[in-house]
Amino acid sequence: MVLLSCQHNISAFIASRRRLSMHQGRGRTAKMARDDGHSVSQTSVLPKHHQVYLVLRQQIADGVWTADEPMPAEVQLADIFGVSRITIRKAMERLTSEGSVQRSRGRGTFARIGSVGSPVGASLSGNFENLMALGLKTRVSVIDLRFVNAPPEIAAPMEIEPGTRVQRAVRLRSLEGRPFSHLTTWLPADIGEAITQDDLERTSLLRLIEGTGHRVHSARQTISACLAAPDVAQMLLVEPGEALLAIRRTVFDIDGRAVERIHGLYRPDTYEHEMSFDRSADEACKVWNT
């Protein structure tokens, strides 16, 4: 992951600052950064200021910076990350504009505890009612809606023949005007024919599917990560190449028929998944069950 090498350097900086006076800490931090040679990636597709922003934002979310202790000055951060002060300033301006830090003249820059979080969450425990509720709370814009022949990579998880006619929809989901997910779904043609663009923008897709007489019963899902393509990045308001949470899910009805295939791309700074586990009671095989 870009800039993860800076984590150690920042932690070392905090430790040294707490042992020394502010004046001594500044000198030691700069020297430490130069000696360790940590810097931003020179080959990443992400701009340097965005790389710095991502690391500092994560540090704030993790509680590395406290509200009662100033963050390092621009010159110190420039040494830590191995970039120019202009690059640091751009990163800090973005953090300030989104409310992650507060800059006070004469006192320094302070993290705003609790300002960084995921306002949207969904359970992976199989509780589809929760997913339906999520659909009712957020706003959906339909980017594209058409009928296509299912390609092999979609036909396989849906357990249909390649080339089978399906409805393909591309949607953008937002919360309070801020986009957080890019969703591509495929439905069997007989289900899709009963669902319009207006339906998709007003009603949860799961609820629409059940409205066609197919009771949603189970799903298979994978979670991974991918890099934002330029068109997706533009819609999600992120930088091209930025990491996104990638969800692949096939939904089945009570008869075991695949009624939906969904590929979801989520901004990790605005969306999180939570899972609950139970320890198996089987003494012969102690495993975690969801």
N, C-alpha and C positions, 0 to 999 in steps of 0.2 A: 504494500500500500504506500502511496506517495507520502513522503515526509515522516514515516513512522520512526525513522532514525532520530528525529528531533525530539521524540518523547523523552529519551534518556537525558538528553542535553538540558531540556527544560526542567526536568525533575532535579537534576544536579544543580541547576541554577537556583531553584527554590531552596534547596538544602543549604547551599553556600550563603545565600542571602540571610537566612535565619541565624547563621552562626556569626556573621560579620556585621559590621555597621553598614549603612546604606552606601557610603562612599567606597569602602573597601569591597563591598559586594559587587558594585558596578565594574570595578577594575578586574576583579577575579573572574566574573562572568564572561567578559569580553575575551580574556585570555583563554579561558577554558573552551569557549566555542571555537576559537582559532586553532587551539591545539588538537581538539577532537576532530575537526574537519567536517562537521555535519553541515549539510546544505540541502537546498531543495533539489528536486530532480531536474536535470538539464534536458532530459529527453521526453518528459511527460507532455501530453497534448494540452494539459491544463496550464493556464497562465500562472506565473510564479505567485502573483498576489493572491490568486484563488487557492493555490496550494497552502499558503500561509493561513489564509482565512479558514480553511477546512480544519487544519490542525488546532488553531486557537479556539475555534468554535467547539471542537470536541473536548478540548481541555476544560473549557468553561462548563460544558455539560457534565463532565466527570468530576467537577469540583476541585480541579487543580488550583484554580485561582479563586481566592476568597473575596468577599465583598468588603472586608475591612483592611485589605492589604493591596497596595497598588501593583498592577502588572508591570513588567519591565518597560522601560522607556523605548522609544523607537530605535535609538542607536543600539541598545542592548539586543533587541529582537533581531535587528539587522545582522548582528554578529552571530546570534544563535542560529538563524536560518541561512546565513551566508548570502543575503540579498541586499539590495539597496534600501535606503530609508524610504524612498518613494514607493517601493513595492510594499513595505510594511505599512506605510500611510494608507495606501489603497485598501489593504486588508482591514485595517482598523476602522476606516470610514464605513466599510460595509457592515462590520460588527456594530458600529455605533448606530447606523441607520436602521438596523433591524432590532435594536434594543438589547443586544447581548452584552454591551459594555457601556459604561457611562464615563465620559471624560470631563474632568474638573480642572480648570485652570489653577495652576499652583499646587495641586494635590496629586495629579496623575490620572491614570486610567484604571477603573475598577470594574470587575466582572459583576454582572447583575445576576445573582443567584436565582435559579428557577426560570430564567428568561428563555433558556434553550430546552426544548422538549418536543415530544411528538403529540400534537393535538388530536390525532386520529389513531385508533387502534382497532384491531380485529382479532378475535379468538381463532386459534387453529384447532380447537377441541372438537370441531364438528357441529358446533351450535349454529345452524344456518339461520335461526331466528335473529342472532346477533348480526349476521351479515345483512339480513333484510333491513334491520334497524339502521345499519350503517348507510344503506342505500337511501333511506328516507331522510337522513340527516344531512346528506351532502347533495351537491348540485352536479348534474351530468350534462355535458355537451356532446352531441353525436358528431363526430368528424367525418365518418364515412359509413354507409350502409348499402350493402349489395349482396346478391346471390352469386356464389362462385362454386367451382368444382374443388372439393377438398383435396389438398395436396397430401402426399404420403405421410408427412410428419404430423398432420392433423388427423388424418383418417385412422392412423394406428391407435392413438390413445382413445379415440371415439369408437373404435371397434367397428368401423365401416370400411367399405371398399374405396380405394383412392379414386377420385373423380366423382364421388357421390355429391349431389347438389346440397349445399349448406348455405345458411345465411351468415355473412361475415359483417361484424360491426366494430368500428373503432370509436372509442369514447374517451373523453377526458373528464375526470372527476375532481371537483374542487370543494374546498371548505372555506367559507367566508371570503370567497373571491380568490383564494390561493390554490392553484392546481397542485395535486399531490399524487395522482395516479393516471397512467395511460393504459387503457384496457382494450385488448382485442379479443373478441369472442366469436365462436362458431357454434351455430345451432342447427340441428336437423331441419331440413327445408319445411317439413310439415308444421314444426313449431314456429319457425321463423316467419312463415307466411301470415301468422296470426298476430305478429308483433310489429308495430310501426315505429318510425323515428320519434314521434310524439310520445309513444308509450315508453321508449327507452329513456327519454329525458325526464319523465315524470314519475316512473315507478321502478322499484327494484327489479332487476332482471330475474332473480329467483322467484319473486312473486308473480312476474309475468309468465314464467315457465309453468308454475303451478296453476295459473289461471287457464292454461290450455289443457288441463286435466292430467298433468304429470307431477305426481307428488315427489318432491326432492327427498332423497333418502340417504345418500352417502357420496363421498368424493375421494379421489386420490390426488395428492398434491405434492409438489416439490418446491423447495425454496433455494434460490441461489443468488448470484449477483451478476450484473452485466454493466457494460459501459453505455452511456447515453449516446445514441446516434444523433446527428445534427437536427433532424426534424423532431424527434422526441424531446431533445434538450430544449428546443425553442418553445414547445408547448408546455413543458414542465418548468420553464424558467430556470434552467440550470446550464452549466457549461457543457459543451460537447465533450464526451469522454469521461464525464463524471460518473461515479459508481451509483447504480440504482439497485434496489431490491427487486428481484425477479421472481414472480410467482407463476407456476404452471399448475393448472387444476382441471381435472375432468370430473364433472358432476353427473351422478346417476339417479334415476328415479327408482321407485319402489319395485319395479320389475327388472331392475338391473340394466336398463337402457341408458346409454350416454345421452344426456339432454343438453349438455353444454361443455365446451372446451374453452378455457380462458387463459390468456397470456397477459399478466399484469406487470407493469413496471411502476415502481413506487419510489418517490423521493425518501431517502432514509432519514432526512431531518424532519419530516412531517408525518411519517407513518411508521408504526412499529407493530410487530406481532407478539402476542403473549400466549404461552402454552402452559397448561397445567399437567403435572405428572403424578402418578401414583406408583409407589413401590410395589412390585409384584409380591404376592403372599406365598408364591411357590418357592419353597426352600431350595429346590433343585435348580432353579433358574431365576436368580435375583436380577430382574431387569426393570427398567422404567416403562410404564404404560401411559399413553396419553388418554 
